[in-house]
Every structure is written in structure tokens, then in C-alpha cells.
Amino acid sequence: MSAQARPNPRILLRLLAFLKPYKLRLLLAAIALVVAASGVLLLGQGLRLVVDKGFASGDSQWLNWALVGTLGVVAVMSLASACRFYLVSWIGERLAADLRLQVFRHLLTLEPEYFHRNGAGEIQSRLTADTSVLQSLFGSSLSMALRNLLTLIGAVILLLVTSPWLTLMVLLGIPLTVVPVIWFGRRVRKLSRSSQDQVAELGSYAGEALQGIETLQAFNHETEDQKHYGQRVEEAFSVARSRVFQRSLLTGFAMLVVFTAVGIILWQGGQDVLAGRMSPGQLTAFVFYALIAAGAVATLAEVAGEVQRASGAAERLLELLGAQPKIAAPEKPLTWPSAVRGEVAFEQVTFAYPSRPEQPAIESFCAEIRPGERVALVGPSGAGKSSVLKLLLRFYDPNAGRLCLDGINLKDLSPAAVRSTMALVAQEPVLFTGTAEDNIRYGRPEATDEEVQQAAQEAQALGFIQALPEGMQTWLGPGGVQLSGGQRQRLAIARALLCDPRVLLLDEATSALDAASENLVQQALDRLMEGRTSLVIAHRLATVIAADRILVMDQGRLVAEGTHQELLKTSELYRHLAELQLQKGKE
């Protein structure tokens, strides 16, 4: 994914569109913010009255009224602050939730190649960590910034009213703060983006290691992975430390300049009181407002660092939202005039993966598959068999030629329409965290309980499901780790049966199973393929022989086709593959 070295904070303005549905809450939060800021400023006038009318004049009645008035202002300010905090925090959480949902929805429209190219773990980090950064900004930091900006403006106005000369001294400190904020801010922004990238890489590496934990431990690779992960942790820590150091310098320098100015003002104000040019109450109020202004500037400087960090997070998320699917529905997608029959035709199809465009995975491939025909794809590793299935599912589109279903080019159909007619059973079926029923119903969420039960029975899966502790409602864990390979395969077949597809795609569905499991799975597959157009990638000779027709592929090309007996006579490559399978069967 391309990324600018220095994300512009203005990119955050593009997120304001997410706040449009919550205009009323934003208005209420703004009102609460103004009331709270005004309350802080009124406290300064309360202090002036307490000193001048109460202490200096010795009038206890004034002192009582000033105290009551101050407590009233404090009560209103506290209530307004609580309302502001709730409303702004709610908006921040809602923004993060909406952003996560929209990004996730958009991600599901992108083709698999996008995730292969960019890394699912890195994308997952953006979806979680970066939205949390934005939630913190919009739900807390921006509210603090606005509140302190209002109090700063109000404090400066009241300082001018109280003593223009002393106010001039305060304002002289502001440029001395703004200049380092801009300079440090650029460095913080660059380091923030780098830090977020490092954290994303950490998540990706850890996810890959944990997903392959069995392989990792089988090869005693724990020490090596710990070392590699530790190196990445230290790299991420080093970048984060630099970012924190720059932010610390930014905040510390701002506070040093401002509070030094306050000290000078106190000295000058004391001289004015002694000379009779100011009352003690005015000086007290002035110092109060000067402290308010100093605190506001320091907070704004700190929030500036948060904004730089959030701008990097926003850029990363908006990159995801801006990614356009390469496989998309045409403006006016075609539909089938009647029920799909399942006739598949490859017409001079050539295709190369985007990562290696100079090496075609399929080249000048021509084949016609009749409705209801069972066709086996055979060939050595790398022949392009799996690529054929990926093209049929419109995970990719051909670079040349046409791929048609019932005479309609798949490019003229929406991907969803194409996939609604098909079902895939892979060699390593993917199951999801949930119950057995959840995984079967995945094929058709609206299916009834009876239909789910029927699909499980036809897939030879009902017996082992009923033997589970809670039957259909048994929690299977991530990826169905509690099941054997054959059981996972039969669940995947039940899922495909529930879809009732017209075109069935089987990618070596029995090659990784033992003999007993293979027998059960093969019975389920036979039931699944009845009356459906089936393309079967198979290395088992029994599966190949059962096909109506066999397509032999080599280096992306169709080199022979026919029945088992025909190909034994006409294709040297097929004869060689068949002999290898026969030898395996005798072992």
C-alpha cells in the first residue's frame, strides 16, 4: 500500500462525514462545552470579587455572596462538563464503531489477491488499532482542544480588559510556543506513521506464527521465532520511544515558555499593585486567567501531537476505504433468462497472477462442460488446475479470452450472482468459530433447522455431530480444531449441499484423508455431485476414473481430454500420472 511519508492532519476532515448523522448530539456537546468554558472564566471574576469586596474591604456579606455565587458557577460548570464528557465520548465511540463497520464492509468487497498482496494481519491491525487511535482523538482529545481553545480566547479577552500592558507580555510568549509546536509536530507526525506501521507488522508476524503453531512447534522453531519477534518488538519500541521523546520535548518546551512568562507577569503585576495601578483582586483575576491561558496552550500543544498521530491512522484507514475492487459488477450486470443450467465454457482463456504477470498460469485454455457433467482436472503441480476454479469463482478475471456460464461472459455478471450458483469444497476446508450448525448454515443463513439437518445427513456428518457433547450446538472452536480432517470435510460438504449449487468445485477434497475418512467423504461427495455440473481437481485415481470426462493440464494448457481408458492410450502425461497413482495405491 502506498503511503505518504508525512500524512497531512487535514485528512482528518474527511472523517467528519461520519459525524453527520449525530448533528444533534454534536450541538448539545458544543453547548455543554461553551457553558463549561464560560464557567471556568467566570471563576476568575468570582476570585476578584472575593479579594476586593470581601478580603480587602472587610465586608463579610460580600464574601458570603461571592462564595455562594462561585459555588453556583462551579455546580453548573461541573454538570456541563459531565454532559460534555458523556456526549463527546459517545460520539468518539460511535465514530470508531461506524468506521470499523464501513471499513470491514468495504474489505469484503475486495478480491482475495488484495489481501495476499497487503497481508491480512496488517489490514487487521488497521481495522482495530488505528480506529482506536481515532476514537481517542474524537472522543477525548478534540474535546479537550476545543474547550481549551475557548478558554484561551476568553482568558485573553479578559486579560486585555484587566490590564492591556500585562496582556502584551503574555501574548509575547505565544509565538515562542507555536514555532516549536510546528517544528516538533512534523517530526511527531512522521514518527507516528512509522510507529503504527511497526505495530501492524508485529500483529501480522504474531498472527502468522500462532496460526501455524503446530508447524512451528513440530520444527522446534520457538527460539527462532521468539528472536525474530523480539527484534521486531525492539524496532517498534525504538520508533515509539523516538515519537514519545519528541512529544515530550514539545510539551515540556511549551510549558517552560508559558510558565516563565507567568512568573514575569506576577513580578510586574506585584509592582503595579504596590504602585496603586491595580487592585489585589484584579491581579488575582489576572494571574488566574494567565494560568488558564498557559494551561490551555500546554494542552493544545499536547493535543497537536495526538492529531499528528491520528492523521497517520486516518490515512491508513482511508487507504483501505479508497481501495477499489478489481473484480466488480458492471454498471448494468446481466442476469440469466431462466434457471441456471450449469454449462461452463472456456474460450481461449489466458490468465496470469498480478504478482507474476510474465508467467501465465493458464494459457489459451479451451474447454466446454455440459450441464450436469462431472469433469476431473488432472495434471502435475503448477499445471493451473486451481487457477481454473479461481477464475470460475471470479476471484480473478482472465487477461484474455472469455469464460462463460450458460453462454454469458462472467465479466458481464456481478461476482455475487456468479458465486450464488457455485459451491467450493477445498482440500483444507475453512471452518469458522461457532457451532456445527453455524458452519453448515454458513452456506444459506435463512435455511430452516430441518434443511440443516438434512444437509448434514446427506453429507454423512449427522452421526458424528449428534455424538458431540451438545450436538448441533457444540462449539467447535477456531477453525473447527476439535474435529478430525474427515469431519471438517464432511461439514464443508454439508455447507455446500445447503447452498444447492448448480456448479460444484472440488479442490482435492479427499487427498489429505485416511482410507476410512475418504470412504465416508467420497459417499458424501457422490451425493453432492448428483445432477450438478462438477469440476473436480483430484490426485486419487478412483476419483478420476469416476468422472464423465478428464481434462489433462500441463503448464496452464489443456493437453488432452477424454475418459480414463481413452487417455491411457492417447496421452503419455496422463498415463504417467495414472501409473504414479496406481503405485501409491499399492504402497
Secondary structure, 3 states (H helix, E strand, C coil): CCCCCCCCHHHHHHHHHHHHHHHHHHHHHHHHHHHHHHHHHHHHHHHHHHHHHHHHCCCHHHHHHHHHHHHHHHHHHHHHHHHHHHHHHHHHHHHHHHHHHHHHHHHCCCCHHHHHHHCHHHHHHHHHHHHHHHHHHHHHHHHHHHHHHHHHHHHHHHHHHHCHHHHHHHHHHHHHHHHHHHHHHHHHHHHHHHHHHHHHHHHHHHHHHHHCHHHHHHCCCHHHHHHHHHHHHHHHHHHHHHHHHHHHHHHHHHHHHHHHHHHHHHHHHHHHHHHCCCCHHHHHHHHHHHHHHHHHHHHHHHHHHHHHHHHHHHHHHHHHHHCCCCCCCCCCCCCCCCCCCCCEEEEEEEECCCCCCCCCCEEEEEEEECCCCEEEEECCCCCCHHHHHHHHCCCCCCCEEEEEECCEEHHHCCHHHHHCCEEEECCCCCCCCCEHHHHHHCCCCCCCHHHHHHHHHHCCCHHHHHCCCCHHHCECCHHHCCCCHHHHHHHHHHHHHHHCCCEEEEECCCCCCCHHHHHHHHHHHHHHHCCCEEEEECCCHHHHHCCCEEEEEECCEEEEEECHHHHHHHCHHHHHHHHHHHHHHHC
